[in-house]
Every structure is written in C-alpha cells, then in structure tokens.
Amino acid sequence: MFTLPTVRAESAQRPTQHNASMGDGVRQPVEPPPSEWAFPDPSRWPDDDLVGTGADLEPGTIVAAYRQGLFPMPLTHRRRSLLGWWSPDPRGVLPLDLLRVPRSLRASTRRFEIRVDTAFDEVVDRCSDPERPHGWISPPMHEAYRTLHRLGWAHSVEAWAPDGRLAGGLYGLSIGGLFAGESMWHEPEPYGRDASKVALVGLVERLRAAGDADRRLLDVQWQTPHLASLGAVAIPRSLYLARLVEALPLAGPDWQPRPAV
C-alpha cells in the first residue's frame, strides 16, 4: 500500500471533451476538469486489491480512476478513516451473454417497471443506509456520486412496483462501454422481492441494446456468491485491464429517463 503522489493539474492527461448532447438527442456526459492527482501505472501496483490511499473525490479524480481500472472505497486503518483506491485481483465482471435469468426471476420482471435516472438520489440513499450490513457508502461518497450524476456519468436503474413505490435498484458509473456497478438494494418482501435482480436484468438489456455486447464491460468489483448465482465471473486483473482498454472507446448506452428496451 502506498499514498498516491500529487501532481500539477495541468500535467494530467485530459481525455477528449464530450458535448452535453449529440445530434441524435442522446445526452453525453460532461468532461470534468482534470484531477490534481496522478494514479500510478498498473505495472507499479501491489499484489493486493488495495492499490493506494489518498487523493480526493472530485469528479475528475473519480472518472480518471475508473478509466485506469480503479474505484474508490473508504477503509479504516489504525482508527483512521482513509480513502482507498481498489483494483481487485481477481475482478468480478458479469458478461452480458452469461446473465442467468431463471424462470422465477423472469416472472418477477413482469411485476416491475424498469426506469432509469428517475430516482437516482433515492437509490443511493437506500444503498447507503447505515443500518445495512457491511455498509461503506459514506456521506462524502454519496455526494461525489450525486455530482457525477448531475454531470451525466453516474446512473440508476430502478424497479418500480405496480402501486408506484420504488422497490429496488442499482447505481454505477457509465464510461463508454464500461458500466461500473457500485451498489444495489431492494425493499423487504413481499413487494421488494427480486427487485434489485430485476433492475440488473434491465441494466443488462440496456447495455446489450447499445451494441457491441461482447466488447462491453459490466464491472461488479468482486464475485460474491450472490452475483455468481446471476452469472458473474472472476477474471485476472490483467485481463480486466485489457478488456477495459477495448471497452472505453465504445459509445455509451442511451440513458434517457424512460423504460428500458
């Protein structure tokens, strides 16, 4: 583990600026100012899921981190709260053609309406509930992703019950052909049953609809037993980084706030 070095902002490489909208009406994310921090080259990363600590949660820092294969997550070390930057080895990903939708889940998809970006703040609120087991979404993290949502980078996929209640959902970052899932949540049974899984099905359908499904990357960070039951696999960090290079140049999916295709 090592602390990330600071660099002058103008020395950081800034990707091509995206326009706020395109001629087809699909809104594109707004490129944030470049970060004042530089992440080390992957060849210098330790053989550990935690690559380093430090830096900040400015939009430019977070977007640069995801483009390099890192994501932020707080940790406590010697009673100190630190901002960690992680790149698990192996990395959990969900290939779009391997999503498992058993009969019971397929039936659940008919009970909910899928929407995107109509309740982003509420989804993050529910995911960051401090009473949830293993909660890690701190108030600064919450605010950082709200800012990224306003800039067009962070998105929510929501499952709405027939009575108009938000039953579950997920959120994450969309950069080109990468969707980096951050967290998912569902209300208790009965009406929240399978709601977060249905949101995941809606996300995969939206990513597939964007084309080049075999080159897109749905990052789930770690392969938990729950995600493995839905088709997530674990791949070496080196393979993840190679696939990331292929995914980033792709056009992002349509995130207009309307039902998924």
N, C-alpha and C positions, 0 to 999 in steps of 0.2 A: 504494500500500500504506500502511496506517496501523495503529497499535496500537489495539486496542479499548479504549474507556473503561470504567472500573469504575463501578458504581452500587451503591447500597444494596440489599440483597436484598429488603427489603420493598417497594421501589418497582417491582420487576419484576412484570409481569403474570403471574399464575399461572393456568393452564388449570383447568378443572373437574376435581376429583379423581375418579379411576377406582376402583371397588371391585376387590378382589382376585379376585372371581368373580361371575358373573351367575347368574340362575336357571336358565339352560339348561346350566349346568355349564362353559361356556367361560370359561377364566381370562382376566382382563383385566390389563393392566399396572398397576403401582403408580406413581402420580404422584410423582416425586422432589421434594424441596424446591426452591424457585425458585433460579435461578442468581444469583450476585453480580455477574454481568456482563451488560451490555446490548449487543446487536448493533445496528449502525446500520440505519436504514431503507434498503431497496433503492434508493431514489432517490439515496442518497449513496454507493452502491457504485462503485468504479472500473471502467473498461472493461478489466477483466483477470479472469482466472479466480480469482486470489488476491484475496480481499476484504480480509483483515486478518490480523494476528497477535496472539497473546497469549491471555488468558483461561485456562481450565483444562479438565480432562477430567472434571469432576463430572457425574453423571447429569443433573442439571437443566440444565447448560450445553449438553450434547450434544443432549438432546431439544429444547430451545428452538432450537438452531441448525438442526436438521433441519426443524422446523416453519416456519422462516423461509427455507429453501432453501439452507442452508449445510451443509457437513460438514467434519470435522477431518482434517488430514493433515500430518504433520511435514515440515519443509523445513530445509535448511541455507543460511544466509546469512552471508557473511563469516566462515566457520568456526564460526558459532554455530548451535546447533540451536534451531529455533523451532517453535511450534505454529501452523500456518496454518489458516485457515478459507476454504473454497473454494466458489465457485458458478460452474462453467464456463459460458462463453457461446461457442458453443452447448453445450447439456446433452444428454448421452446418455440416452435412455429406450428401453424396449422395450415398445411397445404390445402388450397381451395377445393381440390378434387377429392380430398380424403375426409371431408366433414361427414360425420356419422349422424344420420337423422333416422332413428328407429321409428317404428310405427306410432308409438305413444307420443313422441316429440312432434312427428308430422301432424298428429291430431291436434296437439297444442297450438301449432302455428295457425290453425283456423280459429282459435279462440281470441287472438290478439290482433290488433292493428299495429303495424310497424311504421314508425315515423323517425325522421332524423332531424336533429338540431332544433326541436320544438321545446325542449325542457332540459337543455344542457346543464344549467346551474343546479337544477333539482337532482339530476342523475349524479352529478359529482357530490352534492350534499349527501345523498343516500350512501354513495360508495365510501365517503369519508366519515361516516358516523363513528364516533369514538367507541361506541359500545360494540362494534363489530369485532369479532376475533381477529387478532393479528393486524389491526388497523395501522396504516402507515401514512395516510394522506394527511399531512399537516396543513394548518391554515395557509402558510406560505406556498405550499404546493398547490393547494386549492386555488388560490388567487392567480398563480402563474398559469394554470391551465385555463382559467376563465379568460385571462388576457389572450392566450393563444387561440381560444375560440373566437374572440372578437376579431382577431387578425385572419381567421379562416383556416387555421391549422388543426385545431382540436375539434372533434365532432362527437356527438352522442347518437346512439341508435337505441330507440325506445320501444317498449312493448306496452300498448295501452289496452286495458280491459274494456269490455263492451259498455260498462257503466261510466266510462270516461276517466277512470282512475289510472294513473301511471303505475304499472305493475312490476316493471323491471327494466333494466337497460344496461348499457355499457358505454364507455367512452375511451378515446385514444387519439393519437396523432396520425394525420394523413400527410405523407410527403411523397409526391409522385406515386410510384407503385408500392410504397410501403404503408401499411397500416399497423401502427404500434399500439396494441391494446394495453390499457392501463389498469382498468378495474371493471368489474361487473357486479350487479346486485339485483335481487328480486325481493318482492314483498313476501311475507309468510303465506302459507297455504290458507284457504283454498285458492283464492283468486290469483295469487302470485306464483303458483306452481309452474315451473318451466319457463317463466317469463324471461329470465336472463338468457336461457338457451335459445329461446325464440328470437331474441334480439341478435344473438350470434348468427343464427341462420339468416336473418335479414341482412346482417353485415356481409356475410359471405356472398349472398345473392347480388348485393350491390357491387361488390368488388369484381365478381365474375362478369357482371353486365358491362364493366368498363373495358373488357377485352384483355388479351394477353394474360389470361388467368394463370398460365404456367410460369410466368415471369414475376407475378406479383408476390408480395411477401406479407403474410399476416403473422406478426410477431406477438407471442404470448408470454415472453420473458422466460418463464420456467415451465417445464412439462409437469404439471401437477396430476395426480390421479384423476381428478375431475375433468381436466382438459384432455387428458389422454383418452378418456372414455368418449370424447367427442371427435377424436381424430388427431389431436396434437402429437407431434413427434419431437424428439430431441436431436439436434444436429450439432456437429462441432462448431466452435466459434469461427474457425477459418472458413468453413463452408457458408455460415451465415453471412460473414462479411463479403464473400464473393457474390452471393445472391443479392445482397444489398446493393452492390455496385450495379447489377443488372436491373434492379427494380426502380431505383431512384429516378432515372430519366423518363420513366413512363408517365403518361398523363394520369392525373388523379381521377378518381371516380366523381360522379355527379353528386354533390352534397346539397342540392336544393332541398329545402324542408318540405318534402312530400312523401307519400308512401313509397316503400322500396318496390323495385320492379319484381 
